[in-house]
Amino acid sequence: MTKTYVQIQKQIETLQREADKLKRKEIDDVIAKIKEAIAVYELTAADLGFARSAAKAGSAPRKRGRPAGKGRAKSTAEPKFRDEAGNTWGGRGPRPQWLRDALGAGKTLQDFAV
């Protein structure tokens, strides 16, 4: 017997509901395992990379897995553009808001060249 389009659509909806229930159960199981591991290993938000303010302040422990000092060094290029307020931009990446505002007001990049 051939199925109709409507019958197949109902079957899809039923399977989708079943898949959603299974996914929710699996997610609950994964979350429980993660919580257990966090408790056992006494992990903090900083250990997991979630504490941005602590990491910026330098109070967060070093990330595990990569020795200190390895990887790319931060660029310390001299600023190429500066305004009278002391704002600077090295010419790389998106233009900062202060520069976009000034350019919108009729200034040119040459007005800010260092």
PDB file as gemmi writes it, atoms N, CA and C in Angstrom:
CRYST1    1.000    1.000    1.000  90.00  90.00  90.00 P 1                      
ATOM      1  N   MET A   1       0.834  -1.171   0.000  1.00  0.00           N  
ATOM      2  CA  MET A   1       0.000   0.000   0.000  1.00  0.00           C  
ATOM      3  C   MET A   1       0.888   1.247   0.000  1.00  0.00           C  
ATOM      4  N   THR A   2       0.600   2.169  -0.839  1.00  0.00           N  
ATOM      5  CA  THR A   2       1.345   3.422  -0.931  1.00  0.00           C  
ATOM      6  C   THR A   2       0.820   4.424   0.092  1.00  0.00           C  
ATOM      7  N   LYS A   3       1.761   5.153   0.635  1.00  0.00           N  
ATOM      8  CA  LYS A   3       1.384   6.173   1.611  1.00  0.00           C  
ATOM      9  C   LYS A   3       1.142   7.489   0.881  1.00  0.00           C  
ATOM     10  N   THR A   4       0.282   8.274   1.459  1.00  0.00           N  
ATOM     11  CA  THR A   4       0.013   9.585   0.889  1.00  0.00           C  
ATOM     12  C   THR A   4       0.965  10.603   1.495  1.00  0.00           C  
ATOM     13  N   TYR A   5       0.998  11.745   0.859  1.00  0.00           N  
ATOM     14  CA  TYR A   5       1.828  12.839   1.344  1.00  0.00           C  
ATOM     15  C   TYR A   5       1.456  13.216   2.779  1.00  0.00           C  
ATOM     16  N   VAL A   6       0.185  13.309   3.064  1.00  0.00           N  
ATOM     17  CA  VAL A   6      -0.299  13.688   4.394  1.00  0.00           C  
ATOM     18  C   VAL A   6       0.136  12.652   5.430  1.00  0.00           C  
ATOM     19  N   GLN A   7       0.060  11.380   5.096  1.00  0.00           N  
ATOM     20  CA  GLN A   7       0.470  10.329   6.027  1.00  0.00           C  
ATOM     21  C   GLN A   7       1.963  10.435   6.335  1.00  0.00           C  
ATOM     22  N   ILE A   8       2.757  10.702   5.309  1.00  0.00           N  
ATOM     23  CA  ILE A   8       4.202  10.826   5.514  1.00  0.00           C  
ATOM     24  C   ILE A   8       4.514  12.054   6.361  1.00  0.00           C  
ATOM     25  N   GLN A   9       3.805  13.170   6.124  1.00  0.00           N  
ATOM     26  CA  GLN A   9       4.001  14.372   6.925  1.00  0.00           C  
ATOM     27  C   GLN A   9       3.684  14.109   8.395  1.00  0.00           C  
ATOM     28  N   LYS A  10       2.598  13.368   8.677  1.00  0.00           N  
ATOM     29  CA  LYS A  10       2.256  13.022  10.055  1.00  0.00           C  
ATOM     30  C   LYS A  10       3.337  12.154  10.677  1.00  0.00           C  
ATOM     31  N   GLN A  11       3.862  11.238   9.873  1.00  0.00           N  
ATOM     32  CA  GLN A  11       4.926  10.364  10.357  1.00  0.00           C  
ATOM     33  C   GLN A  11       6.174  11.191  10.694  1.00  0.00           C  
ATOM     34  N   ILE A  12       6.485  12.156   9.842  1.00  0.00           N  
ATOM     35  CA  ILE A  12       7.641  13.024  10.083  1.00  0.00           C  
ATOM     36  C   ILE A  12       7.450  13.798  11.379  1.00  0.00           C  
ATOM     37  N   GLU A  13       6.259  14.349  11.591  1.00  0.00           N  
ATOM     38  CA  GLU A  13       5.978  15.115  12.806  1.00  0.00           C  
ATOM     39  C   GLU A  13       6.127  14.233  14.045  1.00  0.00           C  
ATOM     40  N   THR A  14       5.622  13.003  13.967  1.00  0.00           N  
ATOM     41  CA  THR A  14       5.729  12.068  15.088  1.00  0.00           C  
ATOM     42  C   THR A  14       7.190  11.755  15.374  1.00  0.00           C  
ATOM     43  N   LEU A  15       7.955  11.476  14.321  1.00  0.00           N  
ATOM     44  CA  LEU A  15       9.372  11.171  14.497  1.00  0.00           C  
ATOM     45  C   LEU A  15      10.137  12.379  15.032  1.00  0.00           C  
ATOM     46  N   GLN A  16       9.767  13.582  14.586  1.00  0.00           N  
ATOM     47  CA  GLN A  16      10.440  14.782  15.063  1.00  0.00           C  
ATOM     48  C   GLN A  16      10.186  14.989  16.550  1.00  0.00           C  
ATOM     49  N   ARG A  17       8.964  14.779  16.998  1.00  0.00           N  
ATOM     50  CA  ARG A  17       8.648  14.896  18.421  1.00  0.00           C  
ATOM     51  C   ARG A  17       9.447  13.861  19.218  1.00  0.00           C  
ATOM     52  N   GLU A  18       9.520  12.651  18.710  1.00  0.00           N  
ATOM     53  CA  GLU A  18      10.275  11.592  19.381  1.00  0.00           C  
ATOM     54  C   GLU A  18      11.760  11.946  19.443  1.00  0.00           C  
ATOM     55  N   ALA A  19      12.292  12.480  18.346  1.00  0.00           N  
ATOM     56  CA  ALA A  19      13.704  12.881  18.306  1.00  0.00           C  
ATOM     57  C   ALA A  19      13.969  14.002  19.304  1.00  0.00           C  
ATOM     58  N   ASP A  20      13.049  14.966  19.398  1.00  0.00           N  
ATOM     59  CA  ASP A  20      13.208  16.067  20.339  1.00  0.00           C  
ATOM     60  C   ASP A  20      13.232  15.572  21.778  1.00  0.00           C  
ATOM     61  N   LYS A  21      12.375  14.607  22.111  1.00  0.00           N  
ATOM     62  CA  LYS A  21      12.352  14.042  23.464  1.00  0.00           C  
ATOM     63  C   LYS A  21      13.665  13.329  23.774  1.00  0.00           C  
ATOM     64  N   LEU A  22      14.155  12.543  22.809  1.00  0.00           N  
ATOM     65  CA  LEU A  22      15.414  11.823  23.012  1.00  0.00           C  
ATOM     66  C   LEU A  22      16.577  12.793  23.169  1.00  0.00           C  
ATOM     67  N   LYS A  23      16.580  13.834  22.351  1.00  0.00           N  
ATOM     68  CA  LYS A  23      17.652  14.822  22.431  1.00  0.00           C  
ATOM     69  C   LYS A  23      17.641  15.487  23.804  1.00  0.00           C  
ATOM     70  N   ARG A  24      16.472  15.861  24.292  1.00  0.00           N  
ATOM     71  CA  ARG A  24      16.364  16.504  25.602  1.00  0.00           C  
ATOM     72  C   ARG A  24      16.898  15.589  26.696  1.00  0.00           C  
ATOM     73  N   LYS A  25      16.563  14.287  26.621  1.00  0.00           N  
ATOM     74  CA  LYS A  25      17.049  13.328  27.616  1.00  0.00           C  
ATOM     75  C   LYS A  25      18.570  13.212  27.546  1.00  0.00           C  
ATOM     76  N   GLU A  26      19.102  13.128  26.328  1.00  0.00           N  
ATOM     77  CA  GLU A  26      20.553  13.032  26.175  1.00  0.00           C  
ATOM     78  C   GLU A  26      21.242  14.289  26.691  1.00  0.00           C  
ATOM     79  N   ILE A  27      20.658  15.443  26.427  1.00  0.00           N  
ATOM     80  CA  ILE A  27      21.226  16.696  26.928  1.00  0.00           C  
ATOM     81  C   ILE A  27      21.225  16.691  28.449  1.00  0.00           C  
ATOM     82  N   ASP A  28      20.132  16.257  29.046  1.00  0.00           N  
ATOM     83  CA  ASP A  28      20.064  16.189  30.509  1.00  0.00           C  
ATOM     84  C   ASP A  28      21.146  15.271  31.059  1.00  0.00           C  
ATOM     85  N   ASP A  29      21.387  14.134  30.398  1.00  0.00           N  
ATOM     86  CA  ASP A  29      22.433  13.203  30.835  1.00  0.00           C  
ATOM     87  C   ASP A  29      23.822  13.827  30.702  1.00  0.00           C  
ATOM     88  N   VAL A  30      24.064  14.522  29.592  1.00  0.00           N  
ATOM     89  CA  VAL A  30      25.363  15.162  29.376  1.00  0.00           C  
ATOM     90  C   VAL A  30      25.594  16.240  30.425  1.00  0.00           C  
ATOM     91  N   ILE A  31      24.574  17.046  30.685  1.00  0.00           N  
ATOM     92  CA  ILE A  31      24.704  18.105  31.690  1.00  0.00           C  
ATOM     93  C   ILE A  31      25.007  17.510  33.064  1.00  0.00           C  
ATOM     94  N   ALA A  32      24.347  16.427  33.396  1.00  0.00           N  
ATOM     95  CA  ALA A  32      24.602  15.777  34.687  1.00  0.00           C  
ATOM     96  C   ALA A  32      26.050  15.301  34.773  1.00  0.00           C  
ATOM     97  N   LYS A  33      26.583  14.718  33.694  1.00  0.00           N  
ATOM     98  CA  LYS A  33      27.977  14.258  33.683  1.00  0.00           C  
ATOM     99  C   LYS A  33      28.945  15.434  33.808  1.00  0.00           C  
ATOM    100  N   ILE A  34      28.640  16.527  33.116  1.00  0.00           N  
ATOM    101  CA  ILE A  34      29.503  17.708  33.186  1.00  0.00           C  
ATOM    102  C   ILE A  34      29.511  18.273  34.601  1.00  0.00           C  
ATOM    103  N   LYS A  35      28.333  18.380  35.207  1.00  0.00           N  
ATOM    104  CA  LYS A  35      28.250  18.897  36.575  1.00  0.00           C  
ATOM    105  C   LYS A  35      29.033  18.011  37.541  1.00  0.00           C  
ATOM    106  N   GLU A  36      28.937  16.717  37.334  1.00  0.00           N  
ATOM    107  CA  GLU A  36      29.666  15.786  38.193  1.00  0.00           C  
ATOM    108  C   GLU A  36      31.176  15.998  38.035  1.00  0.00           C  
ATOM    109  N   ALA A  37      31.643  16.137  36.798  1.00  0.00           N  
ATOM    110  CA  ALA A  37      33.073  16.350  36.554  1.00  0.00           C  
ATOM    111  C   ALA A  37      33.540  17.675  37.148  1.00  0.00           C  
ATOM    112  N   ILE A  38      32.726  18.710  37.034  1.00  0.00           N  
ATOM    113  CA  ILE A  38      33.071  20.012  37.610  1.00  0.00           C  
ATOM    114  C   ILE A  38      33.239  19.880  39.118  1.00  0.00           C  
ATOM    115  N   ALA A  39      32.336  19.154  39.755  1.00  0.00           N  
ATOM    116  CA  ALA A  39      32.415  18.971  41.207  1.00  0.00           C  
ATOM    117  C   ALA A  39      33.633  18.135  41.589  1.00  0.00           C  
ATOM    118  N   VAL A  40      33.873  17.045  40.882  1.00  0.00           N  
ATOM    119  CA  VAL A  40      34.984  16.150  41.215  1.00  0.00           C  
ATOM    120  C   VAL A  40      36.326  16.864  41.071  1.00  0.00           C  
ATOM    121  N   TYR A  41      36.507  17.617  39.975  1.00  0.00           N  
ATOM    122  CA  TYR A  41      37.775  18.269  39.702  1.00  0.00           C  
ATOM    123  C   TYR A  41      37.837  19.708  40.220  1.00  0.00           C  
ATOM    124  N   GLU A  42      36.781  20.143  40.890  1.00  0.00           N  
ATOM    125  CA  GLU A  42      36.702  21.481  41.469  1.00  0.00           C  
ATOM    126  C   GLU A  42      37.040  22.556  40.441  1.00  0.00           C  
ATOM    127  N   LEU A  43      36.436  22.438  39.266  1.00  0.00           N  
ATOM    128  CA  LEU A  43      36.678  23.397  38.197  1.00  0.00           C  
ATOM    129  C   LEU A  43      35.907  24.685  38.449  1.00  0.00           C  
ATOM    130  N   THR A  44      36.490  25.792  38.025  1.00  0.00           N  
ATOM    131  CA  THR A  44      35.832  27.085  38.150  1.00  0.00           C  
ATOM    132  C   THR A  44      35.441  27.581  36.760  1.00  0.00           C  
ATOM    133  N   ALA A  45      34.666  28.658  36.735  1.00  0.00           N  
ATOM    134  CA  ALA A  45      34.283  29.258  35.452  1.00  0.00           C  
ATOM    135  C   ALA A  45      35.530  29.705  34.697  1.00  0.00           C  
ATOM    136  N   ALA A  46      36.527  30.194  35.410  1.00  0.00           N  
ATOM    137  CA  ALA A  46      37.772  30.620  34.770  1.00  0.00           C  
ATOM    138  C   ALA A  46      38.492  29.432  34.136  1.00  0.00           C  
ATOM    139  N   ASP A  47      38.486  28.282  34.812  1.00  0.00           N  
ATOM    140  CA  ASP A  47      39.106  27.082  34.253  1.00  0.00           C  
ATOM    141  C   ASP A  47      38.450  26.691  32.927  1.00  0.00           C  
ATOM    142  N   LEU A  48      37.152  26.928  32.845  1.00  0.00           N  
ATOM    143  CA  LEU A  48      36.401  26.552  31.652  1.00  0.00           C  
ATOM    144  C   LEU A  48      36.366  27.655  30.607  1.00  0.00           C  
ATOM    145  N   GLY A  49      36.987  28.790  30.911  1.00  0.00           N  
ATOM    146  CA  GLY A  49      37.052  29.886  29.960  1.00  0.00           C  
ATOM    147  C   GLY A  49      35.829  30.779  29.949  1.00  0.00           C  
ATOM    148  N   PHE A  50      35.052  30.768  31.027  1.00  0.00           N  
ATOM    149  CA  PHE A  50      33.837  31.568  31.080  1.00  0.00           C  
ATOM    150  C   PHE A  50      33.995  32.861  31.870  1.00  0.00           C  
ATOM    151  N   ALA A  51      35.069  33.037  32.607  1.00  0.00           N  
ATOM    152  CA  ALA A  51      35.244  34.227  33.440  1.00  0.00           C  
ATOM    153  C   ALA A  51      36.131  35.220  32.703  1.00  0.00           C  
ATOM    154  N   ARG A  52      35.559  36.018  31.823  1.00  0.00           N  
ATOM    155  CA  ARG A  52      36.325  36.962  31.003  1.00  0.00           C  
ATOM    156  C   ARG A  52      36.966  38.061  31.841  1.00  0.00           C  
ATOM    157  N   SER A  53      36.235  38.628  32.769  1.00  0.00           N  
ATOM    158  CA  SER A  53      36.788  39.741  33.540  1.00  0.00           C  
ATOM    159  C   SER A  53      37.962  39.275  34.396  1.00  0.00           C  
ATOM    160  N   ALA A  54      37.887  38.086  34.952  1.00  0.00           N  
ATOM    161  CA  ALA A  54      38.991  37.560  35.762  1.00  0.00           C  
ATOM    162  C   ALA A  54      40.197  37.273  34.882  1.00  0.00           C  
ATOM    163  N   ALA A  55      39.970  36.773  33.684  1.00  0.00           N  
ATOM    164  CA  ALA A  55      41.072  36.468  32.782  1.00  0.00           C  
ATOM    165  C   ALA A  55      41.770  37.744  32.343  1.00  0.00           C  
ATOM    166  N   LYS A  56      41.010  38.821  32.118  1.00  0.00           N  
ATOM    167  CA  LYS A  56      41.606  40.080  31.707  1.00  0.00           C  
ATOM    168  C   LYS A  56      42.429  40.676  32.830  1.00  0.00           C  
ATOM    169  N   ALA A  57      41.975  40.491  34.050  1.00  0.00           N  
ATOM    170  CA  ALA A  57      42.685  41.045  35.194  1.00  0.00           C  
ATOM    171  C   ALA A  57      43.948  40.250  35.515  1.00  0.00           C  
ATOM    172  N   GLY A  58      44.094  39.076  34.927  1.00  0.00           N  
ATOM    173  CA  GLY A  58      45.273  38.263  35.158  1.00  0.00           C  
ATOM    174  C   GLY A  58      45.177  37.396  36.393  1.00  0.00           C  
ATOM    175  N   SER A  59      44.018  37.350  37.037  1.00  0.00           N  
ATOM    176  CA  SER A  59      43.888  36.572  38.258  1.00  0.00           C  
ATOM    177  C   SER A  59      43.470  35.131  37.979  1.00  0.00           C  
ATOM    178  N   ALA A  60      43.084  34.847  36.747  1.00  0.00           N  
ATOM    179  CA  ALA A  60      42.649  33.496  36.403  1.00  0.00           C  
ATOM    180  C   ALA A  60      43.872  32.613  36.200  1.00  0.00           C  
ATOM    181  N   PRO A  61      43.772  31.336  36.537  1.00  0.00           N  
ATOM    182  CA  PRO A  61      44.900  30.447  36.313  1.00  0.00           C  
ATOM    183  C   PRO A  61      45.155  30.291  34.819  1.00  0.00           C  
ATOM    184  N   ARG A  62      46.415  29.982  34.507  1.00  0.00           N  
ATOM    185  CA  ARG A  62      46.798  29.786  33.119  1.00  0.00           C  
ATOM    186  C   ARG A  62      46.037  28.603  32.548  1.00  0.00           C  
ATOM    187  N   LYS A  63      45.638  28.732  31.285  1.00  0.00           N  
ATOM    188  CA  LYS A  63      44.911  27.633  30.646  1.00  0.00           C  
ATOM    189  C   LYS A  63      45.808  26.415  30.570  1.00  0.00           C  
ATOM    190  N   ARG A  64      45.203  25.276  30.805  1.00  0.00           N  
ATOM    191  CA  ARG A  64      45.946  24.030  30.727  1.00  0.00           C  
ATOM    192  C   ARG A  64      46.061  23.591  29.292  1.00  0.00           C  
ATOM    193  N   GLY A  65      47.119  22.857  28.977  1.00  0.00           N  
ATOM    194  CA  GLY A  65      47.233  22.252  27.660  1.00  0.00           C  
ATOM    195  C   GLY A  65      48.253  22.924  26.765  1.00  0.00           C  
ATOM    196  N   ARG A  66      48.613  24.174  27.038  1.00  0.00           N  
ATOM    197  CA  ARG A  66      49.600  24.837  26.207  1.00  0.00           C  
ATOM    198  C   ARG A  66      50.565  25.564  27.132  1.00  0.00           C  
ATOM    199  N   PRO A  67      51.856  25.309  26.988  1.00  0.00           N  
ATOM    200  CA  PRO A  67      52.823  25.954  27.865  1.00  0.00           C  
ATOM    201  C   PRO A  67      52.809  27.470  27.688  1.00  0.00           C  
ATOM    202  N   ALA A  68      53.154  28.169  28.759  1.00  0.00           N  
ATOM    203  CA  ALA A  68      53.184  29.633  28.696  1.00  0.00           C  
ATOM    204  C   ALA A  68      54.254  30.074  27.720  1.00  0.00           C  
ATOM    205  N   GLY A  69      53.979  31.161  27.036  1.00  0.00           N  
ATOM    206  CA  GLY A  69      54.967  31.719  26.129  1.00  0.00           C  
ATOM    207  C   GLY A  69      54.920  31.146  24.728  1.00  0.00           C  
ATOM    208  N   LYS A  70      54.115  30.172  24.484  1.00  0.00           N  
ATOM    209  CA  LYS A  70      54.011  29.576  23.153  1.00  0.00           C  
ATOM    210  C   LYS A  70      52.913  30.269  22.380  1.00  0.00           C  
ATOM    211  N   GLY A  71      52.967  30.218  21.098  1.00  0.00           N  
ATOM    212  CA  GLY A  71      51.918  30.807  20.265  1.00  0.00           C  
ATOM    213  C   GLY A  71      52.362  32.127  19.685  1.00  0.00           C  
ATOM    214  N   ARG A  72      51.438  32.826  19.084  1.00  0.00           N  
ATOM    215  CA  ARG A  72      51.731  34.087  18.427  1.00  0.00           C  
ATOM    216  C   ARG A  72      51.846  35.210  19.447  1.00  0.00           C  
ATOM    217  N   ALA A  73      52.810  36.066  19.222  1.00  0.00           N  
ATOM    218  CA  ALA A  73      52.977  37.228  20.086  1.00  0.00           C  
ATOM    219  C   ALA A  73      52.012  38.318  19.639  1.00  0.00           C  
ATOM    220  N   LYS A  74      51.592  39.142  20.581  1.00  0.00           N  
ATOM    221  CA  LYS A  74      50.714  40.248  20.235  1.00  0.00           C  
ATOM    222  C   LYS A  74      51.505  41.279  19.444  1.00  0.00           C  
ATOM    223  N   SER A  75      50.842  41.857  18.490  1.00  0.00           N  
ATOM    224  CA  SER A  75      51.466  42.883  17.680  1.00  0.00           C  
ATOM    225  C   SER A  75      51.601  44.165  18.494  1.00  0.00           C  
ATOM    226  N   THR A  76      52.787  44.760  18.450  1.00  0.00           N  
ATOM    227  CA  THR A  76      53.012  46.018  19.148  1.00  0.00           C  
ATOM    228  C   THR A  76      53.354  47.095  18.125  1.00  0.00           C  
ATOM    229  N   ALA A  77      52.608  47.115  17.020  1.00  0.00           N  
ATOM    230  CA  ALA A  77      52.851  48.093  15.970  1.00  0.00           C  
ATOM    231  C   ALA A  77      52.571  49.494  16.480  1.00  0.00           C  
ATOM    232  N   GLU A  78      53.350  50.435  15.966  1.00  0.00           N  
ATOM    233  CA  GLU A  78      53.156  51.830  16.317  1.00  0.00           C  
ATOM    234  C   GLU A  78      51.852  52.336  15.726  1.00  0.00           C  
ATOM    235  N   PRO A  79      51.172  53.242  16.426  1.00  0.00           N  
ATOM    236  CA  PRO A  79      49.932  53.788  15.873  1.00  0.00           C  
ATOM    237  C   PRO A  79      50.226  54.626  14.631  1.00  0.00           C  
ATOM    238  N   LYS A  80      49.354  54.492  13.637  1.00  0.00           N  
ATOM    239  CA  LYS A  80      49.500  55.245  12.394  1.00  0.00           C  
ATOM    240  C   LYS A  80      48.577  56.454  12.367  1.00  0.00           C  
ATOM    241  N   PHE A  81      47.564  56.443  13.241  1.00  0.00           N  
ATOM    242  CA  PHE A  81      46.591  57.529  13.259  1.00  0.00           C  
ATOM    243  C   PHE A  81      46.316  57.923  14.707  1.00  0.00           C  
ATOM    244  N   ARG A  82      46.202  59.248  14.953  1.00  0.00           N  
ATOM    245  CA  ARG A  82      45.951  59.745  16.306  1.00  0.00           C  
ATOM    246  C   ARG A  82      45.099  61.002  16.205  1.00  0.00           C  
ATOM    247  N   ASP A  83      44.173  61.148  17.171  1.00  0.00           N  
ATOM    248  CA  ASP A  83      43.373  62.377  17.201  1.00  0.00           C  
ATOM    249  C   ASP A  83      43.856  63.264  18.345  1.00  0.00           C  
ATOM    250  N   GLU A  84      43.267  64.454  18.446  1.00  0.00           N  
ATOM    251  CA  GLU A  84      43.697  65.399  19.474  1.00  0.00           C  
ATOM    252  C   GLU A  84      43.366  64.925  20.890  1.00  0.00           C  
ATOM    253  N   ALA A  85      42.447  63.964  21.029  1.00  0.00           N  
ATOM    254  CA  ALA A  85      42.096  63.436  22.351  1.00  0.00           C  
ATOM    255  C   ALA A  85      43.046  62.326  22.788  1.00  0.00           C  
ATOM    256  N   GLY A  86      43.976  61.929  21.912  1.00  0.00           N  
ATOM    257  CA  GLY A  86      44.933  60.878  22.255  1.00  0.00           C  
ATOM    258  C   GLY A  86      44.520  59.494  21.815  1.00  0.00           C  
ATOM    259  N   ASN A  87      43.376  59.361  21.156  1.00  0.00           N  
ATOM    260  CA  ASN A  87      42.958  58.057  20.634  1.00  0.00           C  
ATOM    261  C   ASN A  87      43.880  57.670  19.494  1.00  0.00           C  
ATOM    262  N   THR A  88      44.229  56.375  19.422  1.00  0.00           N  
ATOM    263  CA  THR A  88      45.123  55.917  18.361  1.00  0.00           C  
ATOM    264  C   THR A  88      44.541  54.701  17.670  1.00  0.00           C  
ATOM    265  N   TRP A  89      45.045  54.472  16.451  1.00  0.00           N  
ATOM    266  CA  TRP A  89      44.689  53.288  15.675  1.00  0.00           C  
ATOM    267  C   TRP A  89      45.884  52.918  14.840  1.00  0.00           C  
ATOM    268  N   GLY A  90      46.237  51.636  14.814  1.00  0.00           N  
ATOM    269  CA  GLY A  90      47.397  51.158  14.083  1.00  0.00           C  
ATOM    270  C   GLY A  90      47.159  50.913  12.615  1.00  0.00           C  
ATOM    271  N   GLY A  91      45.927  51.070  12.152  1.00  0.00           N  
ATOM    272  CA  GLY A  91      45.645  50.866  10.735  1.00  0.00           C  
ATOM    273  C   GLY A  91      45.239  49.443  10.401  1.00  0.00           C  
ATOM    274  N   ARG A  92      45.140  48.581  11.401  1.00  0.00           N  
ATOM    275  CA  ARG A  92      44.750  47.190  11.175  1.00  0.00           C  
ATOM    276  C   ARG A  92      43.417  46.926  11.842  1.00  0.00           C  
ATOM    277  N   GLY A  93      42.643  46.059  11.230  1.00  0.00           N  
ATOM    278  CA  GLY A  93      41.347  45.710  11.800  1.00  0.00           C  
ATOM    279  C   GLY A  93      40.325  46.795  11.515  1.00  0.00           C  
ATOM    280  N   PRO A  94      39.146  46.657  12.095  1.00  0.00           N  
ATOM    281  CA  PRO A  94      38.102  47.656  11.830  1.00  0.00           C  
ATOM    282  C   PRO A  94      38.478  49.014  12.409  1.00  0.00           C  
ATOM    283  N   ARG A  95      38.038  50.045  11.741  1.00  0.00           N  
ATOM    284  CA  ARG A  95      38.302  51.401  12.221  1.00  0.00           C  
ATOM    285  C   ARG A  95      37.554  51.627  13.529  1.00  0.00           C  
ATOM    286  N   PRO A  96      38.221  52.255  14.503  1.00  0.00           N  
ATOM    287  CA  PRO A  96      37.549  52.514  15.778  1.00  0.00           C  
ATOM    288  C   PRO A  96      36.442  53.552  15.608  1.00  0.00           C  
ATOM    289  N   GLN A  97      35.538  53.579  16.553  1.00  0.00           N  
ATOM    290  CA  GLN A  97      34.376  54.468  16.474  1.00  0.00           C  
ATOM    291  C   GLN A  97      34.780  55.929  16.383  1.00  0.00           C  
ATOM    292  N   TRP A  98      35.779  56.357  17.157  1.00  0.00           N  
ATOM    293  CA  TRP A  98      36.186  57.762  17.127  1.00  0.00           C  
ATOM    294  C   TRP A  98      36.621  58.181  15.730  1.00  0.00           C  
ATOM    295  N   LEU A  99      37.294  57.270  15.003  1.00  0.00           N  
ATOM    296  CA  LEU A  99      37.752  57.582  13.651  1.00  0.00           C  
ATOM    297  C   LEU A  99      36.583  57.581  12.664  1.00  0.00           C  
ATOM    298  N   ARG A 100      35.698  56.624  12.810  1.00  0.00           N  
ATOM    299  CA  ARG A 100      34.522  56.585  11.932  1.00  0.00           C  
ATOM    300  C   ARG A 100      33.674  57.834  12.110  1.00  0.00           C  
ATOM    301  N   ASP A 101      33.522  58.278  13.349  1.00  0.00           N  
ATOM    302  CA  ASP A 101      32.750  59.492  13.609  1.00  0.00           C  
ATOM    303  C   ASP A 101      33.406  60.699  12.950  1.00  0.00           C  
ATOM    304  N   ALA A 102      34.725  60.806  13.083  1.00  0.00           N  
ATOM    305  CA  ALA A 102      35.442  61.951  12.510  1.00  0.00           C  
ATOM    306  C   ALA A 102      35.378  61.932  10.985  1.00  0.00           C  
ATOM    307  N   LEU A 103      35.527  60.753  10.399  1.00  0.00           N  
ATOM    308  CA  LEU A 103      35.446  60.658   8.944  1.00  0.00           C  
ATOM    309  C   LEU A 103      34.046  61.004   8.456  1.00  0.00           C  
ATOM    310  N   GLY A 104      33.049  60.627   9.220  1.00  0.00           N  
ATOM    311  CA  GLY A 104      31.670  60.967   8.885  1.00  0.00           C  
ATOM    312  C   GLY A 104      31.402  62.459   8.989  1.00  0.00           C  
ATOM    313  N   ALA A 105      32.195  63.143   9.813  1.00  0.00           N  
ATOM    314  CA  ALA A 105      32.035  64.588   9.998  1.00  0.00           C  
ATOM    315  C   ALA A 105      32.834  65.390   8.968  1.00  0.00           C  
ATOM    316  N   GLY A 106      33.474  64.699   8.007  1.00  0.00           N  
ATOM    317  CA  GLY A 106      34.168  65.405   6.927  1.00  0.00           C  
ATOM    318  C   GLY A 106      35.676  65.376   7.001  1.00  0.00           C  
ATOM    319  N   LYS A 107      36.255  64.821   8.038  1.00  0.00           N  
ATOM    320  CA  LYS A 107      37.715  64.738   8.126  1.00  0.00           C  
ATOM    321  C   LYS A 107      38.223  63.641   7.193  1.00  0.00           C  
ATOM    322  N   THR A 108      39.539  63.608   6.949  1.00  0.00           N  
ATOM    323  CA  THR A 108      40.152  62.569   6.122  1.00  0.00           C  
ATOM    324  C   THR A 108      41.158  61.803   6.969  1.00  0.00           C  
ATOM    325  N   LEU A 109      41.568  60.644   6.493  1.00  0.00           N  
ATOM    326  CA  LEU A 109      42.561  59.860   7.216  1.00  0.00           C  
ATOM    327  C   LEU A 109      43.864  60.638   7.367  1.00  0.00           C  
ATOM    328  N   GLN A 110      44.213  61.442   6.373  1.00  0.00           N  
ATOM    329  CA  GLN A 110      45.458  62.209   6.429  1.00  0.00           C  
ATOM    330  C   GLN A 110      45.441  63.210   7.596  1.00  0.00           C  
ATOM    331  N   ASP A 111      44.270  63.641   8.001  1.00  0.00           N  
ATOM    332  CA  ASP A 111      44.159  64.562   9.142  1.00  0.00           C  
ATOM    333  C   ASP A 111      44.644  63.906  10.442  1.00  0.00           C  
ATOM    334  N   PHE A 112      44.639  62.577  10.492  1.00  0.00           N  
ATOM    335  CA  PHE A 112      45.007  61.857  11.706  1.00  0.00           C  
ATOM    336  C   PHE A 112      46.319  61.091  11.587  1.00  0.00           C  
ATOM    337  N   ALA A 113      46.979  61.175  10.434  1.00  0.00           N  
ATOM    338  CA  ALA A 113      48.221  60.432  10.211  1.00  0.00           C  
ATOM    339  C   ALA A 113      49.285  60.885  11.189  1.00  0.00           C  
ATOM    340  N   VAL A 114      50.026  59.928  11.734  1.00  0.00           N  
ATOM    341  CA  VAL A 114      51.105  60.232  12.699  1.00  0.00           C  
ATOM    342  C   VAL A 114      52.395  60.399  11.941  1.00  0.00           C  
TER     343      VAL A 114                                                      
END                                                                             
